[in-house]
Amino acid sequence: MERRLLREQVYATLRDWIIQGILQPGEQLRDHELARKLQVSRTPVREALRRLEDEGLVQTSAQRWTRVAPLDPGEAQRLYPIVWTLEALAVRLAFPHLTPGDLEAMAQANQRLAEALAQGDAVAASAADRDFHQVLVERARNPELAAILESLKLKLLRLETTYFGSSLAGEKSVAEHEAILAALTRRDAAAAEQAVVANWQNSLQRMTAQPVRRR
């Protein structure tokens, strides 16, 4: 159990470092250096790097190098339509199971999003946005759907936090979340589904309109 927990901790740490830009796109990854930083053996680091490669966050060349995968801004154009289509399905599946507590959790996540944007914290803003949508995904009660969306959103989160500032979601995204909540509160499933799709479509437009943020 402890060994498995260690593997998960190492994986989660390296994933977060990549998403947050602590490990930069194209940066060489040496397992012995990472192991030293994390104060672990090289084995869990190697296992984590293999998982991250499967997720598209790391690239390797046999016996030559391992590096953080370069960013592909065009990835957003490819991934966002898939995400909003799957989240529309998640709304349909989740709708019969949503409780007042779920709506309150979404409202609190949206408040955290507004606060993070006001503070200029892109990482916290992206996390709050994810928490808002995750309620719907979890209440859909479909593990396969959740797994697919998790993989897609990991890639999008990296693009968001690496390429763009806190204005990525912006006040408009907070208002769009309020529209989703209003539709759910009045039990209008069709309107809620449309509002979720509109939120993702508008987010894509805002993302592509932002200049690349230099570190």
C-alpha positions as YAML, in Angstrom:
chain: A
units: angstrom
residues:
- id: 1
  name: MET
  ca: [0.00, 0.00, 0.00]
- id: 2
  name: GLU
  ca: [2.77, 2.48, 0.92]
- id: 3
  name: ARG
  ca: [4.67, 1.74, -2.28]
- id: 4
  name: ARG
  ca: [1.57, 2.32, -4.39]
- id: 5
  name: LEU
  ca: [0.86, 5.57, -2.54]
- id: 6
  name: LEU
  ca: [4.43, 6.72, -3.19]
- id: 7
  name: ARG
  ca: [4.08, 5.99, -6.90]
- id: 8
  name: GLU
  ca: [0.87, 8.02, -7.04]
- id: 9
  name: GLN
  ca: [2.46, 10.92, -5.17]
- id: 10
  name: VAL
  ca: [5.45, 11.03, -7.50]
- id: 11
  name: TYR
  ca: [3.21, 10.85, -10.56]
- id: 12
  name: ALA
  ca: [0.88, 13.60, -9.26]
- id: 13
  name: THR
  ca: [3.81, 15.87, -8.39]
- id: 14
  name: LEU
  ca: [5.48, 15.54, -11.79]
- id: 15
  name: ARG
  ca: [2.15, 15.98, -13.57]
- id: 16
  name: ASP
  ca: [1.46, 19.17, -11.60]
- id: 17
  name: TRP
  ca: [4.97, 20.51, -12.29]
- id: 18
  name: ILE
  ca: [4.39, 20.03, -16.02]
- id: 19
  name: ILE
  ca: [0.89, 21.52, -16.02]
- id: 20
  name: GLN
  ca: [1.94, 24.52, -13.95]
- id: 21
  name: GLY
  ca: [5.02, 25.16, -16.07]
- id: 22
  name: ILE
  ca: [7.55, 24.43, -13.33]
- id: 23
  name: LEU
  ca: [8.88, 21.89, -15.83]
- id: 24
  name: GLN
  ca: [8.91, 23.82, -19.09]
- id: 25
  name: PRO
  ca: [7.84, 22.53, -22.54]
- id: 26
  name: GLY
  ca: [10.83, 20.83, -24.18]
- id: 27
  name: GLU
  ca: [12.78, 20.61, -20.92]
- id: 28
  name: GLN
  ca: [14.96, 17.51, -20.54]
- id: 29
  name: LEU
  ca: [13.87, 15.14, -17.79]
- id: 30
  name: ARG
  ca: [16.54, 13.06, -16.06]
- id: 31
  name: ASP
  ca: [15.19, 10.45, -13.71]
- id: 32
  name: HIS
  ca: [18.14, 10.65, -11.31]
- id: 33
  name: GLU
  ca: [17.77, 14.42, -10.94]
- id: 34
  name: LEU
  ca: [14.02, 14.19, -10.40]
- id: 35
  name: ALA
  ca: [14.50, 11.37, -7.91]
- id: 36
  name: ARG
  ca: [16.93, 13.53, -5.96]
- id: 37
  name: LYS
  ca: [14.53, 16.46, -5.90]
- id: 38
  name: LEU
  ca: [11.66, 14.27, -4.76]
- id: 39
  name: GLN
  ca: [13.86, 12.28, -2.35]
- id: 40
  name: VAL
  ca: [12.76, 8.94, -3.78]
- id: 41
  name: SER
  ca: [14.38, 6.15, -5.75]
- id: 42
  name: ARG
  ca: [14.49, 6.28, -9.55]
- id: 43
  name: THR
  ca: [11.91, 3.48, -9.93]
- id: 44
  name: PRO
  ca: [8.74, 5.49, -9.09]
- id: 45
  name: VAL
  ca: [10.06, 8.39, -11.17]
- id: 46
  name: ARG
  ca: [10.50, 6.14, -14.21]
- id: 47
  name: GLU
  ca: [7.03, 4.70, -13.70]
- id: 48
  name: ALA
  ca: [5.56, 8.19, -13.47]
- id: 49
  name: LEU
  ca: [7.33, 9.32, -16.63]
- id: 50
  name: ARG
  ca: [5.91, 6.33, -18.52]
- id: 51
  name: ARG
  ca: [2.40, 7.24, -17.39]
- id: 52
  name: LEU
  ca: [2.92, 10.85, -18.36]
- id: 53
  name: GLU
  ca: [4.16, 9.74, -21.77]
- id: 54
  name: ASP
  ca: [0.95, 7.74, -22.24]
- id: 55
  name: GLU
  ca: [-0.98, 10.93, -21.42]
- id: 56
  name: GLY
  ca: [0.97, 12.97, -23.96]
- id: 57
  name: LEU
  ca: [2.71, 15.19, -21.40]
- id: 58
  name: VAL
  ca: [6.16, 13.61, -21.83]
- id: 59
  name: GLN
  ca: [8.07, 12.47, -24.90]
- id: 60
  name: THR
  ca: [10.93, 9.98, -25.11]
- id: 61
  name: SER
  ca: [13.49, 8.92, -27.68]
- id: 62
  name: ALA
  ca: [14.84, 5.44, -26.98]
- id: 63
  name: GLN
  ca: [18.17, 5.60, -25.11]
- id: 64
  name: ARG
  ca: [18.56, 9.29, -25.98]
- id: 65
  name: TRP
  ca: [16.31, 11.67, -24.08]
- id: 66
  name: THR
  ca: [13.12, 12.19, -22.14]
- id: 67
  name: ARG
  ca: [11.55, 15.63, -22.20]
- id: 68
  name: VAL
  ca: [8.39, 17.57, -21.43]
- id: 69
  name: ALA
  ca: [6.23, 17.46, -24.54]
- id: 70
  name: PRO
  ca: [6.25, 20.75, -26.48]
- id: 71
  name: LEU
  ca: [3.03, 22.73, -26.45]
- id: 72
  name: ASP
  ca: [0.69, 22.53, -29.41]
- id: 73
  name: PRO
  ca: [-1.71, 25.51, -29.34]
- id: 74
  name: GLY
  ca: [-3.75, 23.88, -32.11]
- id: 75
  name: GLU
  ca: [-4.59, 21.14, -29.63]
- id: 76
  name: ALA
  ca: [-7.24, 23.39, -28.08]
- id: 77
  name: GLN
  ca: [-9.07, 23.61, -31.40]
- id: 78
  name: ARG
  ca: [-9.12, 19.83, -31.60]
- id: 79
  name: LEU
  ca: [-9.96, 19.05, -27.98]
- id: 80
  name: TYR
  ca: [-12.54, 21.64, -26.95]
- id: 81
  name: PRO
  ca: [-15.29, 20.37, -29.32]
- id: 82
  name: ILE
  ca: [-14.83, 16.87, -27.92]
- id: 83
  name: VAL
  ca: [-15.02, 18.16, -24.35]
- id: 84
  name: TRP
  ca: [-18.19, 20.19, -24.84]
- id: 85
  name: THR
  ca: [-19.88, 17.28, -26.64]
- id: 86
  name: LEU
  ca: [-19.03, 14.88, -23.81]
- id: 87
  name: GLU
  ca: [-20.01, 17.38, -21.12]
- id: 88
  name: ALA
  ca: [-23.37, 17.86, -22.78]
- id: 89
  name: LEU
  ca: [-23.82, 14.12, -22.36]
- id: 90
  name: ALA
  ca: [-22.66, 14.40, -18.75]
- id: 91
  name: VAL
  ca: [-25.37, 16.99, -18.05]
- id: 92
  name: ARG
  ca: [-28.04, 14.67, -19.45]
- id: 93
  name: LEU
  ca: [-26.81, 11.75, -17.37]
- id: 94
  name: ALA
  ca: [-26.26, 13.81, -14.22]
- id: 95
  name: PHE
  ca: [-29.52, 15.74, -14.26]
- id: 96
  name: PRO
  ca: [-31.70, 13.14, -12.43]
- id: 97
  name: HIS
  ca: [-29.07, 12.74, -9.70]
- id: 98
  name: LEU
  ca: [-28.22, 16.36, -8.88]
- id: 99
  name: THR
  ca: [-29.02, 17.51, -5.33]
- id: 100
  name: PRO
  ca: [-29.20, 20.95, -3.72]
- id: 101
  name: GLY
  ca: [-25.82, 20.11, -2.16]
- id: 102
  name: ASP
  ca: [-24.35, 19.57, -5.61]
- id: 103
  name: LEU
  ca: [-25.61, 22.95, -6.79]
- id: 104
  name: GLU
  ca: [-24.15, 24.57, -3.69]
- id: 105
  name: ALA
  ca: [-20.78, 22.92, -4.38]
- id: 106
  name: MET
  ca: [-20.88, 24.30, -7.93]
- id: 107
  name: ALA
  ca: [-21.75, 27.77, -6.63]
- id: 108
  name: GLN
  ca: [-18.84, 27.67, -4.19]
- id: 109
  name: ALA
  ca: [-16.44, 26.58, -6.95]
- id: 110
  name: ASN
  ca: [-17.65, 29.47, -9.10]
- id: 111
  name: GLN
  ca: [-17.02, 31.87, -6.22]
- id: 112
  name: ARG
  ca: [-13.47, 30.53, -5.91]
- id: 113
  name: LEU
  ca: [-13.05, 31.06, -9.65]
- id: 114
  name: ALA
  ca: [-14.10, 34.70, -9.33]
- id: 115
  name: GLU
  ca: [-11.70, 35.23, -6.42]
- id: 116
  name: ALA
  ca: [-8.79, 33.57, -8.22]
- id: 117
  name: LEU
  ca: [-9.37, 35.72, -11.31]
- id: 118
  name: ALA
  ca: [-9.43, 38.85, -9.16]
- id: 119
  name: GLN
  ca: [-6.07, 37.82, -7.68]
- id: 120
  name: GLY
  ca: [-4.56, 37.01, -11.09]
- id: 121
  name: ASP
  ca: [-3.96, 33.37, -10.12]
- id: 122
  name: ALA
  ca: [-4.34, 31.35, -13.33]
- id: 123
  name: VAL
  ca: [-3.59, 28.01, -11.66]
- id: 124
  name: ALA
  ca: [-6.21, 28.49, -8.95]
- id: 125
  name: ALA
  ca: [-8.71, 29.78, -11.50]
- id: 126
  name: SER
  ca: [-8.29, 26.71, -13.67]
- id: 127
  name: ALA
  ca: [-8.65, 24.43, -10.62]
- id: 128
  name: ALA
  ca: [-11.86, 26.15, -9.52]
- id: 129
  name: ASP
  ca: [-13.26, 25.95, -13.03]
- id: 130
  name: ARG
  ca: [-12.46, 22.25, -13.10]
- id: 131
  name: ASP
  ca: [-14.18, 21.72, -9.73]
- id: 132
  name: PHE
  ca: [-17.32, 23.41, -11.04]
- id: 133
  name: HIS
  ca: [-17.60, 21.11, -14.05]
- id: 134
  name: GLN
  ca: [-16.45, 18.04, -12.14]
- id: 135
  name: VAL
  ca: [-19.67, 17.96, -10.11]
- id: 136
  name: LEU
  ca: [-21.62, 17.30, -13.30]
- id: 137
  name: VAL
  ca: [-19.14, 14.66, -14.47]
- id: 138
  name: GLU
  ca: [-19.25, 12.80, -11.16]
- id: 139
  name: ARG
  ca: [-23.05, 12.86, -10.96]
- id: 140
  name: ALA
  ca: [-23.24, 11.37, -14.46]
- id: 141
  name: ARG
  ca: [-22.18, 8.10, -12.80]
- id: 142
  name: ASN
  ca: [-20.28, 6.92, -15.86]
- id: 143
  name: PRO
  ca: [-16.64, 6.01, -15.06]
- id: 144
  name: GLU
  ca: [-15.67, 5.67, -18.71]
- id: 145
  name: LEU
  ca: [-16.98, 9.12, -19.54]
- id: 146
  name: ALA
  ca: [-15.21, 10.58, -16.51]
- id: 147
  name: ALA
  ca: [-11.90, 8.95, -17.48]
- id: 148
  name: ILE
  ca: [-12.02, 10.30, -21.03]
- id: 149
  name: LEU
  ca: [-12.84, 13.82, -19.87]
- id: 150
  name: GLU
  ca: [-10.09, 13.70, -17.23]
- id: 151
  name: SER
  ca: [-7.49, 12.85, -19.85]
- id: 152
  name: LEU
  ca: [-8.65, 15.59, -22.21]
- id: 153
  name: LYS
  ca: [-8.85, 18.24, -19.51]
- id: 154
  name: LEU
  ca: [-5.35, 17.51, -18.28]
- id: 155
  name: LYS
  ca: [-4.03, 18.53, -21.68]
- id: 156
  name: LEU
  ca: [-6.23, 21.62, -21.78]
- id: 157
  name: LEU
  ca: [-5.20, 22.66, -18.28]
- id: 158
  name: ARG
  ca: [-1.57, 22.64, -19.34]
- id: 159
  name: LEU
  ca: [-2.34, 24.87, -22.30]
- id: 160
  name: GLU
  ca: [-4.36, 27.24, -20.13]
- id: 161
  name: THR
  ca: [-1.85, 27.67, -17.33]
- id: 162
  name: THR
  ca: [1.24, 27.72, -19.57]
- id: 163
  name: TYR
  ca: [0.08, 29.88, -22.47]
- id: 164
  name: PHE
  ca: [-2.42, 32.25, -21.00]
- id: 165
  name: GLY
  ca: [-3.00, 34.58, -18.06]
- id: 166
  name: SER
  ca: [-5.86, 34.64, -15.60]
- id: 167
  name: SER
  ca: [-8.11, 36.40, -18.11]
- id: 168
  name: LEU
  ca: [-8.44, 33.05, -19.89]
- id: 169
  name: ALA
  ca: [-11.73, 32.24, -18.15]
- id: 170
  name: GLY
  ca: [-12.51, 35.82, -17.18]
- id: 171
  name: GLU
  ca: [-15.57, 37.32, -15.64]
- id: 172
  name: LYS
  ca: [-17.61, 36.10, -18.59]
- id: 173
  name: SER
  ca: [-16.91, 32.51, -17.60]
- id: 174
  name: VAL
  ca: [-18.17, 33.22, -14.07]
- id: 175
  name: ALA
  ca: [-21.38, 34.63, -15.56]
- id: 176
  name: GLU
  ca: [-21.72, 31.62, -17.85]
- id: 177
  name: HIS
  ca: [-21.43, 29.32, -14.85]
- id: 178
  name: GLU
  ca: [-24.20, 31.30, -13.18]
- id: 179
  name: ALA
  ca: [-26.37, 30.66, -16.24]
- id: 180
  name: ILE
  ca: [-25.69, 26.92, -15.94]
- id: 181
  name: LEU
  ca: [-26.64, 26.99, -12.27]
- id: 182
  name: ALA
  ca: [-29.80, 28.96, -12.97]
- id: 183
  name: ALA
  ca: [-30.93, 26.41, -15.55]
- id: 184
  name: LEU
  ca: [-30.21, 23.52, -13.19]
- id: 185
  name: THR
  ca: [-32.00, 25.26, -10.33]
- id: 186
  name: ARG
  ca: [-35.18, 25.69, -12.36]
- id: 187
  name: ARG
  ca: [-34.86, 22.08, -13.54]
- id: 188
  name: ASP
  ca: [-34.44, 22.97, -17.23]
- id: 189
  name: ALA
  ca: [-32.19, 20.20, -18.51]
- id: 190
  name: ALA
  ca: [-32.13, 21.40, -22.12]
- id: 191
  name: ALA
  ca: [-31.13, 24.93, -21.12]
- id: 192
  name: ALA
  ca: [-28.45, 23.60, -18.78]
- id: 193
  name: GLU
  ca: [-26.98, 21.47, -21.54]
- id: 194
  name: GLN
  ca: [-26.96, 24.42, -23.95]
- id: 195
  name: ALA
  ca: [-25.36, 26.64, -21.31]
- id: 196
  name: VAL
  ca: [-22.56, 24.14, -20.68]
- id: 197
  name: VAL
  ca: [-21.81, 23.88, -24.39]
- id: 198
  name: ALA
  ca: [-21.84, 27.67, -24.73]
- id: 199
  name: ASN
  ca: [-19.41, 28.02, -21.80]
- id: 200
  name: TRP
  ca: [-16.87, 25.71, -23.45]
- id: 201
  name: GLN
  ca: [-17.33, 27.29, -26.88]
- id: 202
  name: ASN
  ca: [-16.85, 30.79, -25.49]
- id: 203
  name: SER
  ca: [-13.86, 29.64, -23.45]
- id: 204
  name: LEU
  ca: [-12.21, 28.40, -26.63]
- id: 205
  name: GLN
  ca: [-12.81, 31.76, -28.29]
- id: 206
  name: ARG
  ca: [-11.33, 33.59, -25.32]
- id: 207
  name: MET
  ca: [-8.33, 31.27, -25.24]
- id: 208
  name: THR
  ca: [-7.47, 31.70, -28.89]
- id: 209
  name: ALA
  ca: [-7.89, 35.48, -28.62]
- id: 210
  name: GLN
  ca: [-5.23, 35.71, -25.89]
- id: 211
  name: PRO
  ca: [-1.59, 36.48, -26.73]
- id: 212
  name: VAL
  ca: [0.90, 33.84, -25.69]
- id: 213
  name: ARG
  ca: [2.12, 34.51, -22.17]
- id: 214
  name: ARG
  ca: [5.91, 34.56, -21.88]
- id: 215
  name: ARG
  ca: [7.49, 33.27, -18.67]
...
